[in-house]
Amino acid sequence: MTAFGVFWGLLMLILLVGFGEGIFGGIVGSLSSIPSNSMFFGGDHTSMTYKGFGINRTIQTDNDDLVLLKEDLAKQMEYLTPLNFVRGNEATYQDQKYSATMVGTYGSYYHVIPQQVLYGRYINDIDLHEHRKVCVLGLEVYETLFPAGGDPCGKLIKTGGIYYTVVGVVKKLSGMINLGADIDRSILLPLTTAQLTYNQGDHIDLIVVTLKEKYPISEWEDRILSKPKEHHFVHPDDKAAFWSFNLQEIFDSFKMLFLGINILLWIVGCGSLLAGLIGISNIMLVTVKERTQEIGVRRALGAKPFTILSQILAESLVLTSAAGISGLMLGIWILHIADSILKANPAPDGEFSMSNPHISFSVAIAAFFVIVLGGLLAGWMPAHRAMKIKAIDALREE
């Protein structure tokens, strides 16, 4: 029963660390297709006077910002994606209705938010250049407007009194992140069409800049905002005029969060293991007390203190090792079974799922050394007490 404490403590440690790795792996897997080297920004309000302009001036990003960014970051940029949102529009097809968010964007939006084309195609440059009244439906919009299923491409849907030709259907591949709108509940339009149709002029709500991997986005944030600041007469040091964030910071925050969780899991697991080791230390103290006469006889027959010490330590080490290795092997087996079940029953696309719960070989080795060290520490005090027993005193013990 005392050894069970060590068994249970190590089992809990292995399961906590293993399933923690599985949760982290699931989140990383969900975000893996999102280009982390991306920055999002939009206009806000100025907080500093500049060139005759006062504070609290509203800044609105526009098409000219796109042109300036393309010219300034031609070598570094991977994608440039503007987004405009029109919420609350009711789309209809025959007798079916759906209140969707209209999103005006570029074809590069496909790369910024992981998506899969189910029917037709995505928005292209010709759609933008010719201001075509075409649209791409999110999965939920499609399923509502076309409950019978089938390819909707070429069909006309109506929203806000305007007809759009459906050219494609998409679904999101990750439910971990939405930028302004849920893809599955949105209708995507060419940006130029959205600006013209909804009287948005040349305004842009949100701009996404994705740089090539060799240009870390965190080091280029000031450079990216410098041209929009210059264009809108904003002080170079005004941090409030544009709101911004980059995905790399979010990814790093996830890593730090799970580092903290892992440390907490180790503390909890090691606490359970420590409780078991304390139990073994106590039972070894009782054992030494009960075997005082035996130890005294051995000392009287010439046993050296080291012999007594090694005997008690060996007993403690065997007890903790047998219990600990059993807990370690059972924990690894449970993680393997859990991984097999997850692989056999994958989560639907777009939903979070734990991925590959496991412990690394280094963690297993560390756990083994924790068992050995714990066994030695648990037996040290009883062994030290046994070593101090004098033969004559032991033989008098009742």
C-alpha positions as CSV (number, residue, x, y, z in Angstrom):
1,M,0.0,0.0,0.0
2,T,2.9,2.3,0.7
3,A,4.5,1.5,-2.7
4,F,1.1,2.3,-4.3
5,G,1.6,6.0,-3.4
6,V,4.8,6.1,-5.5
7,F,3.0,4.1,-8.3
8,W,0.1,6.5,-8.3
9,G,2.3,9.6,-8.1
10,L,4.4,8.7,-11.1
11,L,1.3,7.5,-13.0
12,M,-0.3,10.9,-12.5
13,L,2.9,12.7,-13.5
14,I,3.1,10.8,-16.8
15,L,-0.5,11.2,-17.6
16,L,-0.6,15.0,-16.8
17,V,2.6,15.7,-18.9
18,G,1.5,13.4,-21.7
19,F,-2.0,14.8,-22.1
20,G,-0.6,18.3,-21.7
21,E,1.6,17.6,-24.7
22,G,-1.4,16.3,-26.6
23,I,-3.4,19.4,-26.0
24,F,-0.5,21.6,-27.0
25,G,0.0,19.5,-30.1
26,G,-3.7,19.9,-31.0
27,I,-3.5,23.7,-30.8
28,V,-0.2,23.8,-32.7
29,G,-1.7,21.5,-35.4
30,S,-4.8,23.7,-35.7
31,L,-2.7,26.8,-36.2
32,S,0.1,25.2,-38.3
33,S,-1.5,26.3,-41.6
34,I,-1.9,29.9,-40.5
35,P,1.0,32.1,-41.6
36,S,2.4,33.2,-38.3
37,N,4.6,35.8,-39.9
38,S,1.6,38.1,-40.3
39,M,0.6,41.5,-38.9
40,F,-2.9,43.0,-38.7
41,F,-3.5,46.7,-38.4
42,G,-6.2,49.3,-38.9
43,G,-6.8,53.0,-38.2
44,D,-7.7,54.3,-34.7
45,H,-7.3,57.8,-33.2
46,T,-4.3,60.0,-32.9
47,S,-2.8,60.9,-29.6
48,M,-0.2,63.4,-30.7
49,T,-0.3,66.7,-32.7
50,Y,1.6,66.7,-36.0
51,K,1.9,69.1,-38.9
52,G,-1.0,71.3,-37.7
53,F,-3.3,68.4,-37.0
54,G,-4.7,68.0,-33.5
55,I,-5.1,64.9,-31.3
56,N,-8.0,62.5,-31.3
57,R,-8.2,62.6,-35.1
58,T,-9.8,59.5,-36.7
59,I,-7.5,57.6,-39.0
60,Q,-9.1,55.4,-41.7
61,T,-6.9,53.1,-43.8
62,D,-7.6,53.2,-47.5
63,N,-6.5,51.9,-51.0
64,D,-3.5,54.2,-51.1
65,D,-2.1,52.5,-48.1
66,L,-2.1,49.2,-50.1
67,V,-0.2,50.9,-52.9
68,L,2.4,52.4,-50.6
69,L,2.9,49.0,-48.8
70,K,3.3,47.2,-52.1
71,E,6.0,49.6,-53.2
72,D,7.8,49.8,-49.9
73,L,7.8,46.0,-49.1
74,A,8.0,44.5,-52.6
75,K,10.9,42.3,-51.7
76,Q,9.8,41.3,-48.2
77,M,6.1,40.8,-48.7
78,E,4.4,37.4,-49.2
79,Y,0.8,38.5,-49.1
80,L,-1.2,41.7,-48.7
81,T,-4.8,41.2,-47.7
82,P,-7.3,44.0,-47.1
83,L,-10.7,43.3,-45.5
84,N,-13.9,45.2,-45.4
85,F,-17.0,44.1,-43.4
86,V,-20.7,44.6,-44.0
87,R,-22.7,42.9,-41.2
88,G,-26.3,42.0,-40.9
89,N,-27.2,41.5,-44.6
90,E,-29.8,39.0,-45.3
91,A,-29.0,36.7,-48.3
92,T,-31.8,34.9,-50.0
93,Y,-32.1,32.1,-52.6
94,Q,-35.7,31.1,-53.5
95,D,-37.4,30.6,-50.2
96,Q,-34.2,30.2,-48.1
97,K,-32.7,33.1,-46.1
98,Y,-29.6,33.7,-44.1
99,S,-28.2,36.7,-42.2
100,A,-24.6,36.7,-43.2
101,T,-21.5,39.0,-42.9
102,M,-20.3,40.3,-46.3
103,V,-16.5,40.4,-46.5
104,G,-14.8,42.3,-49.2
105,T,-11.2,41.0,-49.8
106,Y,-8.5,39.7,-52.1
107,G,-7.8,36.2,-53.2
108,S,-4.9,36.1,-50.7
109,Y,-7.4,35.9,-47.9
110,Y,-7.4,32.1,-48.7
111,H,-3.8,31.9,-47.4
112,V,-4.3,34.1,-44.3
113,I,-7.1,32.0,-42.9
114,P,-7.0,28.3,-43.6
115,Q,-9.8,27.4,-46.0
116,Q,-10.9,24.6,-48.3
117,V,-12.7,25.2,-51.6
118,L,-15.6,22.7,-51.8
119,Y,-17.1,23.9,-55.0
120,G,-16.0,26.2,-57.8
121,R,-13.2,28.7,-57.2
122,Y,-12.0,31.5,-55.0
123,I,-11.9,35.3,-55.7
124,N,-9.3,36.2,-58.4
125,D,-7.6,39.3,-59.8
126,I,-10.1,39.5,-62.7
127,D,-13.0,39.7,-60.3
128,L,-11.2,42.6,-58.6
129,H,-10.3,44.4,-61.8
130,E,-13.7,44.2,-63.3
131,H,-15.7,44.8,-60.1
132,R,-17.6,41.6,-60.8
133,K,-20.7,40.9,-58.7
134,V,-19.6,37.4,-57.7
135,C,-19.4,35.8,-54.3
136,V,-18.0,32.8,-52.5
137,L,-20.2,31.3,-49.8
138,G,-19.1,30.0,-46.4
139,L,-20.2,26.4,-45.6
140,E,-23.0,27.3,-43.2
141,V,-24.4,29.9,-45.7
142,Y,-24.3,27.4,-48.5
143,E,-26.0,24.7,-46.4
144,T,-28.8,27.1,-45.4
145,L,-29.5,28.6,-48.8
146,F,-29.0,25.3,-50.7
147,P,-30.4,22.6,-48.3
148,A,-30.7,20.1,-51.2
149,G,-26.9,20.3,-51.7
150,G,-25.2,20.1,-55.1
151,D,-23.0,22.5,-56.9
152,P,-24.3,26.1,-56.5
153,C,-21.9,27.7,-58.9
154,G,-23.7,29.9,-61.4
155,K,-26.7,30.4,-59.2
156,L,-27.8,33.9,-58.2
157,I,-28.3,34.9,-54.6
158,K,-29.8,38.2,-53.5
159,T,-28.7,40.4,-50.7
160,G,-29.5,44.1,-50.1
161,G,-31.5,44.2,-53.4
162,I,-28.4,43.1,-55.4
163,Y,-27.8,39.8,-57.1
164,Y,-24.5,38.0,-56.9
165,T,-23.3,35.0,-58.9
166,V,-22.0,32.2,-56.7
167,V,-18.6,31.1,-58.0
168,G,-17.5,29.0,-55.0
169,V,-18.1,27.5,-51.6
170,V,-15.5,27.3,-48.9
171,K,-15.2,26.0,-45.3
172,K,-12.7,27.0,-42.6
173,L,-10.1,24.4,-41.6
174,S,-9.4,25.8,-38.2
175,G,-11.8,27.0,-35.5
176,M,-8.9,28.4,-33.4
177,I,-8.9,31.9,-35.0
178,N,-11.4,34.2,-36.8
179,L,-10.4,37.6,-38.1
180,G,-13.4,39.9,-38.0
181,A,-15.8,37.3,-39.3
182,D,-16.4,33.5,-39.2
183,I,-15.6,32.1,-42.7
184,D,-18.4,29.5,-42.6
185,R,-21.0,32.3,-41.8
186,S,-19.7,34.8,-44.4
187,I,-20.2,35.7,-48.0
188,L,-16.9,36.7,-49.6
189,L,-16.9,39.4,-52.3
190,P,-14.1,41.1,-54.4
191,L,-12.9,44.1,-52.3
192,T,-13.6,46.5,-55.2
193,T,-17.1,45.2,-55.6
194,A,-17.8,45.6,-51.8
195,Q,-16.4,49.2,-51.8
196,L,-18.5,50.2,-54.8
197,T,-21.7,48.4,-53.8
198,Y,-21.8,49.5,-50.2
199,N,-20.6,53.1,-50.7
200,Q,-17.4,52.4,-48.8
201,G,-15.3,54.6,-51.1
202,D,-11.7,53.7,-50.9
203,H,-11.9,52.8,-47.1
204,I,-10.4,49.6,-45.7
205,D,-11.3,48.2,-42.3
206,L,-8.4,45.9,-41.8
207,I,-5.1,45.2,-43.5
208,V,-3.1,42.0,-43.2
209,V,0.6,42.0,-44.1
210,T,2.4,38.6,-44.4
211,L,6.1,38.7,-44.9
212,K,8.4,36.0,-46.1
213,E,9.8,33.7,-43.4
214,K,13.3,35.2,-43.4
215,Y,11.9,38.6,-42.4
216,P,10.6,38.2,-38.8
217,I,7.3,40.2,-38.5
218,S,8.1,41.4,-35.0
219,E,11.2,43.3,-36.3
220,W,9.3,44.9,-39.2
221,E,6.2,46.3,-37.4
222,D,7.5,49.9,-37.3
223,R,8.6,49.7,-40.9
224,I,5.2,48.5,-42.0
225,L,3.3,51.3,-40.2
226,S,5.7,54.0,-41.3
227,K,4.2,54.5,-44.7
228,P,0.6,54.6,-43.5
229,K,1.6,57.1,-40.8
230,E,3.3,59.3,-43.4
231,H,0.3,59.0,-45.7
232,H,-2.2,60.1,-43.0
233,F,0.0,62.8,-41.4
234,V,0.5,60.9,-38.2
235,H,3.5,61.5,-35.9
236,P,6.1,58.7,-36.2
237,D,6.0,58.1,-32.5
238,D,2.2,58.1,-32.2
239,K,1.4,54.5,-31.0
240,A,-2.3,55.1,-30.7
241,A,-3.1,56.2,-34.3
242,F,-3.1,52.6,-35.6
243,W,-4.0,49.4,-33.7
244,S,-1.9,46.4,-34.6
245,F,-0.9,43.0,-33.5
246,N,1.1,40.1,-35.1
247,L,0.4,36.4,-35.0
248,Q,3.9,35.6,-34.0
249,E,3.2,37.3,-30.6
250,I,0.0,35.2,-30.2
251,F,1.9,32.0,-31.1
252,D,4.7,32.9,-28.6
253,S,2.0,33.6,-25.9
254,F,0.6,30.1,-26.5
255,K,4.0,28.7,-26.0
256,M,4.6,30.6,-22.8
257,L,1.1,29.6,-21.6
258,F,1.8,25.9,-22.1
259,L,5.3,26.3,-20.6
260,G,3.6,27.6,-17.5
261,I,1.0,24.8,-17.6
262,N,3.7,22.2,-18.0
263,I,5.6,23.6,-15.0
264,L,2.4,23.4,-13.0
265,L,1.7,19.8,-14.1
266,W,5.2,18.9,-13.1
267,I,4.7,20.5,-9.7
268,V,1.4,18.7,-9.2
269,G,2.8,15.4,-10.4
270,C,6.0,15.6,-8.3
271,G,3.9,16.6,-5.3
272,S,1.9,13.3,-5.7
273,L,5.2,11.4,-6.1
274,L,6.7,13.2,-3.1
275,A,3.8,12.1,-0.9
276,G,4.4,8.5,-1.9
277,L,8.1,8.8,-1.2
278,I,7.4,10.3,2.3
279,G,5.2,7.3,2.9
280,I,8.0,4.9,2.0
281,S,10.4,6.8,4.2
282,N,8.0,6.5,7.1
283,I,7.4,2.7,6.6
284,M,11.2,2.2,6.4
285,L,11.6,4.0,9.7
286,V,9.0,1.6,11.2
287,T,10.9,-1.3,9.6
288,V,14.2,-0.2,11.2
289,K,12.5,0.2,14.6
290,E,11.0,-3.3,14.4
291,R,14.3,-4.9,13.2
292,T,16.5,-3.2,15.9
293,Q,17.4,-6.6,17.4
294,E,18.3,-8.1,14.0
295,I,20.5,-5.1,13.2
296,G,22.1,-5.4,16.7
297,V,22.9,-9.1,16.1
298,R,24.5,-8.3,12.7
299,R,26.5,-5.5,14.3
300,A,27.6,-7.9,17.0
301,L,28.7,-10.5,14.4
302,G,30.9,-7.9,12.8
303,A,28.7,-6.2,10.2
304,K,30.1,-2.8,9.2
305,P,28.0,0.4,9.3
306,F,28.2,0.6,5.5
307,T,26.7,-2.9,5.3
308,I,23.7,-1.9,7.3
309,L,23.4,1.4,5.3
310,S,23.4,-0.4,2.0
311,Q,20.8,-3.0,3.2
312,I,18.3,-0.3,4.1
313,L,18.9,1.8,1.1
314,A,18.6,-1.2,-1.2
315,E,15.3,-2.2,0.3
316,S,14.0,1.4,-0.1
317,L,15.3,1.6,-3.7
318,V,13.8,-1.7,-4.7
319,L,10.4,-0.7,-3.3
320,T,10.3,2.7,-5.0
321,S,11.8,1.4,-8.3
322,A,9.3,-1.5,-8.6
323,A,6.3,0.9,-7.9
324,G,7.7,3.7,-9.9
325,I,8.5,1.7,-13.1
326,S,5.1,0.1,-12.9
327,G,3.5,3.5,-12.8
328,L,5.7,4.7,-15.7
329,M,4.9,1.7,-17.9
330,L,1.1,1.9,-17.2
331,G,1.1,5.7,-17.9
332,I,2.9,5.2,-21.3
333,W,0.4,2.4,-22.1
334,I,-2.6,4.6,-21.3
335,L,-1.2,7.4,-23.5
336,H,-0.7,4.9,-26.3
337,I,-4.3,3.7,-26.1
338,A,-5.5,7.3,-26.0
339,D,-3.5,8.2,-29.1
340,S,-4.9,5.1,-30.9
341,I,-8.5,6.1,-30.0
342,L,-7.9,9.7,-31.2
343,K,-6.5,8.6,-34.5
344,A,-9.4,6.2,-35.0
345,N,-12.0,8.9,-34.2
346,P,-10.7,12.1,-35.7
347,A,-12.5,15.3,-34.9
348,P,-14.5,17.0,-37.7
349,D,-12.7,19.6,-39.7
350,G,-12.4,23.0,-38.0
351,E,-12.9,21.6,-34.5
352,F,-10.1,21.3,-31.9
353,S,-8.8,17.8,-31.1
354,M,-6.1,16.6,-28.9
355,S,-3.2,15.3,-30.9
356,N,-0.6,12.6,-30.1
357,P,-0.6,12.5,-26.3
358,H,2.9,11.3,-25.4
359,I,5.9,11.8,-23.3
360,S,9.4,12.2,-24.8
361,F,12.2,9.8,-24.2
362,S,14.0,12.4,-22.1
363,V,11.0,12.8,-19.8
364,A,10.9,9.0,-19.3
365,I,14.6,9.0,-18.4
366,A,14.1,12.0,-16.1
367,A,11.2,10.2,-14.4
368,F,13.4,7.1,-13.9
369,F,16.1,9.1,-12.3
370,V,13.5,10.8,-10.1
371,I,12.5,7.3,-9.0
372,V,16.0,6.3,-8.2
373,L,16.9,9.6,-6.4
374,G,13.6,9.5,-4.5
375,G,14.2,5.9,-3.4
376,L,17.7,6.8,-2.1
377,L,16.3,9.9,-0.3
378,A,13.4,8.0,1.2
379,G,15.8,5.4,2.6
380,W,18.5,7.7,3.8
381,M,17.0,8.8,7.1
382,P,16.0,5.2,8.1
383,A,19.4,3.9,7.0
384,H,21.2,6.7,8.9
385,R,19.2,5.8,12.0
386,A,20.0,2.1,11.6
387,M,23.7,2.8,11.2
388,K,23.7,4.5,14.6
389,I,22.3,1.6,16.4
390,K,24.9,0.1,18.8
391,A,25.0,-3.7,19.2
392,I,24.6,-3.8,23.0
393,D,21.7,-1.4,22.9
394,A,20.0,-3.3,20.2
395,L,20.3,-6.6,22.0
396,R,18.6,-5.1,25.1
397,E,15.7,-3.9,22.9
398,E,12.4,-5.6,23.9
